[in-house]
């Protein structure tokens, strides 16, 4: 009917009415979804070619890609760039883009009611599967990333809903999150908090017991310390505080940026290797240290990134550092990995758990001094004692985070690890404070097929 606004393009869930600008199941849908997810960074033309034609690239990529970009320009508005393609302002709404904008608002806003509403609406948009008509490897991989975004939106909605007094909405968001991630301890903690806020202590205890049984039957483990403490608080009639762990509104830390970039590359024909890696990182027979070795460029980091995304979806905290040859800075990959954690953990938790070790942590991560009024550690003293205190400070930080969720520390290009960092990682793996820590490293193989030596 004339005068009515055109319905938005739907990339998530089955479209109730097909938008004539963008027929479902075609390359244009996949191209639009990729550009929406890439955001302001955009994608190189060669990345788009690999994404659209993974099995058999066209003999003339430019001739094949340019008509698609032209059609997309006419379908939704502006497509900017030559070497890098990115979306500009659009003439029609796209549901996936709207969800990302809502989620960004929920992450940034300070008002609980605003956060709750924005995150709730983002989760509703992302409820349906991304590009349901598509079965290519990129879409299958990307659906998992979108599911992780939905889990983050549900977490924000539940937590902010309790803070804003929107208890029905908070409880519904937490229930939905538990249904999607039944082994996710943070989701059950949110559901318990929402029930207690509504005066439903028996339901909170039932939620805990259901998780305890699932963890026992499926993984042979018990709930983490934090959730056990919350359970005890409910039994004693005390309100369980919402966790102040990773994100400002309490959601799990997202996949590190370096690994998000890796996931833009397609992962093809690695299903068996991926399943073995996921099993090594999180299965009933998981190991404290996993090494992924192979020739340069074979896709080691891409494989680890995919496994890490699954761990984030399961509620784990993933930390990522890349080793570089010739940097000359000891501990640099571990420092890069833990810096986001230092910025995310509640300052009062840092002060309580680390005490006088905060100054030693500040030697490694100067952001500690910016967040807290911590005196700088003395430059004198025995070097071995100084190093040990730094190791213990990192252990205490990871122990604090590990009380909230399982930890996965990923070090890329480990053939360039310096001796000091090797000692630090060894200290972490041996620490009794870190029973939930798993370390994964990638390393090149030498020409004879053996892993490259770690210095």
C-alpha positions, 0 to 999 in steps of 0.5 A, spaced: 500 500 500 502 506 498 505 511 503 507 505 508 514 504 510 517 498 507 519 492 511 526 491 513 530 486 510 530 480 515 537 476 515 535 472 522 529 467 522 525 465 516 522 471 513 515 472 513 514 476 507 520 476 502 523 483 500 523 483 493 530 487 494 533 481 496 531 474 494 533 469 500 538 464 499 542 468 494 549 471 494 546 478 496 544 476 502 550 473 504 554 479 502 550 484 506 550 479 512 558 479 512 558 487 511 553 488 516 558 484 521 564 487 519 562 494 521 566 500 520 572 496 518 569 493 512 572 487 508 577 487 503 575 485 496 579 478 496 576 477 503 569 477 499 571 473 494 573 468 498 567 468 502 562 468 496 565 463 492 569 458 497 570 452 493 571 455 486 573 462 485 571 466 479 577 466 474 575 474 474 574 476 481 572 483 480 568 482 474 564 477 478 564 481 485 562 488 481 555 486 479 553 484 486 556 490 489 552 494 484 545 490 486 547 491 493 547 498 492 541 499 489 537 494 494 539 497 500 543 504 499 550 506 499 556 501 499 563 505 500 570 503 498 574 500 493 580 496 496 575 495 502 568 495 502 563 497 507 556 499 508 555 506 509 548 509 510 542 505 508 535 506 505 532 501 508 533 497 515 536 491 516 534 487 522 541 484 523 544 491 523 539 494 528 540 488 533 548 490 533 546 498 534 541 496 540 547 491 543 552 497 542 547 501 546 546 496 551 553 496 552 554 503 553 548 506 557 549 507 564 541 507 565 539 500 567 532 501 564 535 503 557 540 497 557 534 492 559 530 494 553 535 495 548 538 488 550 531 485 550 530 488 543 537 486 540 536 479 543 529 478 540 531 480 533 537 475 534 532 469 536 532 466 529 538 463 525 542 467 521 540 466 513 536 460 514 536 458 507 544 458 507 548 452 508 555 454 506 561 454 511 561 461 512 554 462 514 554 456 519 560 459 522 557 465 523 551 463 526 555 461 532 558 468 533 551 471 532 548 466 537 554 468 542 551 476 541 544 473 542 547 470 549 550 477 551 544 481 549 540 476 554 545 477 559 545 484 559 537 484 559 537 480 565 542 483 569 539 490 568 532 488 568 533 486 575 537 493 577 531 496 574 526 492 577 523 489 570 523 483 574 518 479 569 523 481 563 529 479 567 526 472 569 524 471 562 531 473 559 535 469 564 530 463 562 531 463 555 539 464 556 539 458 560 535 454 555 540 456 550 546 454 554 544 449 559 551 448 562 552 456 563 553 457 570 553 465 569 546 464 566 543 460 572 546 465 577 542 470 573 536 466 573 537 465 581 537 472 582 531 474 578 527 469 582 530 471 589 528 479 587 521 476 585 521 473 592 521 466 589 527 463 593 524 455 591 525 457 584 532 459 585 534 453 589 531 449 583 535 452 578 541 451 582 539 444 583 538 443 575 544 445 573 548 441 579 545 435 576 547 437 569 554 438 570 554 432 574 551 427 569 554 430 563 561 433 565 562 430 572 564 436 575 560 441 580 558 448 580 564 453 581 565 456 587 561 463 586 555 459 584 556 455 590 556 461 594 550 464 591 546 458 593 548 458 600 546 465 600 539 463 598 539 458 603 540 463 608 535 468 606 541 472 603 540 476 596 545 473 591 549 479 589 549 479 581 556 478 579 561 484 578 565 480 573 567 481 566 563 486 563 560 493 566 553 490 566 556 483 568 556 479 561 561 474 559 567 478 556 566 477 548 571 473 544 578 477 543 578 482 537 584 478 534 580 472 534 574 475 532 578 478 526 581 470 525 573 468 524 572 472 518 576 467 514 572 461 512 574 454 516 573 449 511 574 441 511 576 442 519 570 439 522 574 433 525 580 437 527 575 442 531 572 437 534 578 434 537 580 441 539 574 443 543 574 436 546 581 437 548 580 444 551 573 443 554 571 435 554 571 430 560 578 429 558 581 436 557 588 437 558 591 443 562 596 445 556 594 444 548 599 445 543 596 446 536 602 445 531 603 446 524 606 449 518 606 457 517 599 459 514 596 452 515 590 455 519 592 454 526 590 460 529 583 460 525 582 453 528 583 455 535 579 462 534 573 457 532 574 453 538 575 459 543 568 462 540 565 455 542 568 456 549 565 463 550 558 461 548 559 456 553 560 461 558 568 461 559 573 467 559 578 467 553 584 471 553 589 472 547 596 474 546 600 474 540 608 472 541 612 476 536 619 475 534 624 481 536 620 485 541 624 484 547 619 485 552 618 479 557 611 477 558 608 481 553 603 476 550 601 474 557 600 482 558 596 483 552 592 477 554 590 479 561 590 487 560 582 487 558 581 483 564 584 488 568 580 493 565 574 489 566 574 486 573 571 490 578 576 495 582 574 493 589 574 485 587 582 487 585 583 490 591 580 485 596 583 479 592 590 481 590 592 486 596 599 488 596 600 484 590 596 489 586 603 493 585 606 487 582 601 487 577 602 494 576 609 493 574 606 488 568 600 492 566 600 500 568 593 500 567 592 498 574 595 504 577 590 508 572 584 504 575 586 504 582 590 508 587 596 503 588 603 505 589 608 503 584 612 497 586 619 499 589 625 498 583 629 495 588 630 488 591 631 481 589 630 480 582 627 473 583 623 475 589 620 480 584 619 476 579 615 471 583 611 476 586 609 478 579 607 471 577 603 470 583 599 477 582 598 474 575 595 468 578 591 471 583 588 476 577 586 469 573 584 466 580 579 472 581 576 471 574 576 463 574 571 464 580 566 467 575 568 462 569 572 457 566 579 460 563 582 459 556 589 463 555 591 462 548 598 464 546 599 465 538 606 463 535 609 460 541 615 459 537 617 466 539 616 465 546 621 468 551 624 464 556 621 469 562 614 468 559 615 460 558 616 460 566 610 465 567 606 460 563 609 454 567 607 457 574 600 458 572 599 451 570 602 449 576 598 454 580 593 451 585 589 457 585 587 456 577 584 449 577 579 452 571 585 454 567 586 451 560 592 454 556 592 453 548 598 455 544 599 455 536 606 453 534 610 452 527 613 445 525 620 445 523 621 442 516 622 435 519 615 435 522 617 436 529 614 442 533 619 449 532 623 449 539 620 454 544 625 459 547 
